[in-house]
Amino acid sequence: MSILDVLIGRPLANWEEQGEQIGPSAGIPIFGLDALSSAAYGPEAALTLLIPLGLLGLHYILPVIAAIVMLLIIVYFSYRQTIEAYPRGGGSYTVASANLGEHAGLLGAAALMIDYVLTAAVGISAGVGALVSALPKLQPHTLGLCLLILLLLTAVNMRGVRDTGVAFLVPTYLFVGCLLIVILLGIFHVIVTGGHPVPVMAVPRLPAATATLTLWLLAKVFASGCTAMTGVEAVSNGVMAFREPTAAHAKLTLTIIIALLIVLLLGIAFMCQAYGIGATDPEGPSYQSVLSQLTTAVAGRGIFYYVTIASILLVLSLSANTAFADFPRLTRAVAQDDFLPHLFALRGRRLLYSAGVYWLVFLTGALLILFGGVTDRLIPLYAIGAFLAFTLSQAGMVMHWKRTGGARWPWKMLVNGIGATATGLTTLVVLVAKFAAGAWVTALLIPLLILLMSMVKRHYDRVAAQTADDSPLDMTGIAPPFVIVPLDQWSRITEKGMRFALGLSHDVQAVHVDCGEHDESLDGLWQRNVVAPVQAAGLPVPELVTLQSPYRFIILPLVEHVLKMEREHQGRTIAVLVPELVVRHWWDNLLHNQRAQLLKLMLLVKGNQGIVVLNIPWYLKK
């Protein structure tokens, strides 16, 4: 067993795919981590913007969260219908492309790809933020911890869907269980004290009000709180990961995720209001997350506190797994339609679309480095892609029911229409509210990504147009090629090349580049080692051509000579044989020049249909 097998598991055969499919119990940690974990930073993102209002700001958090929950319920019913209509996976790209056209599909794909990268970055940075809350001494190492968690997540996800679900099962249910205990215990204290609970341990006092509530501030608070809805589309994107009956298992998983998220959001908002808990400056020396304050107020700082904070850290960090689960599936679907390199559609050793995983890791790492791993710096870029994808998906479903009809189609169309309208308006609110704070970056990246995908599509269309051919094999004009063999010095490597050349054609030309240090013995060696044996065999003697190169260039004169021969032998194939030494270890290449590789590259770049390049390897023995 290799080290790779130990780290990411043995290779899986195609027929083992069914064994990798999952049920709702594993589907919740795989596809629900992003949505569930957003309960940890969605309310906090809203509360952070209410800091200037002081204690007064807490009166608005519950109504804001209630509005977000209403929107969440609308989206939930819409996505249940999407799963039913697209049981093979109905992400925004698929639904929008099928019902609204190519451009809408690309808009949905670009929005989701950006959203998934931000999901991974925000999840990891929020997890580290929770750790820093409990252990402030770690704050200077925020970025390093973020990158370490990204590396660990990559290793786990490379093992495949089923292993990932098993690995994340305990942290997910521990997180949900701990928060439910905090909420229920807090509500009990509120009831017992008549609505005036006393914190077990003191929490940071809210600063004095420095501003008044405006409609603009309320819009920004709502926009930030809407980050709690990201990840809701994940189940509809990954329906095919569930075992049969796939649609039923996917809908059950979505229902459980949404129900838990609603309880957590409303519970956290209510408890913050009851205990007078607000957000603290995330970049300040005394930063403490809202959930850390809430757990401290309800249960103190005993073992339960540290278990809860550990579960929050784990789940926030692991919430990036939603991106790992869906980003490769999305890029695979886009690549199958020729809008991304076909590499994204290929499966790796564990039945994963590995190229999507690699690119997600690279882009997430770059984003974490760029923003220093601080959640609040990333939040303004967040949610726009998700809500734009929500809107396109639901608008696409409206057109789907209109086109296909079916049982109760007017009702289904109404549900999706309400969903599209609500999420569309929310998209505008989020974009306007967060534009100056950084949302303009997302708004700029989406059209650039669409342009890039369109360029990829044009390339594949051009390749298909030029290479497509269903006609019979053309047998006219077939003749042995004119063969050119570059000759540096006479050796076994050169001899192998000449033998192969003489077997291909009677028209063989050896080309030597003279840089002013011409070895007179080469002519004698040519006469003795090539001319004499060939004449004795009764074959046409190969021509030796010497090219003068006073400026000591080797590759360029060879390439120009090949192009000249191609012009002189119109309609005939020019075969360039490139003899090269093949060493046993990669580091041995450092001891030899790489002219053969460079020559092949130059011929491929400057050549045309009439030129063929062949490798003639000579393997160095151990």
Beta strands, then each sheet from edge to edge (+ up, - down):
strand 1: 482-486
strand 2: 508-514
strand 3: 543-548
strand 4: 574-582
strand 5: 611-619
sheet 1: 3+ 2+ 1+ 4+ 5+
end
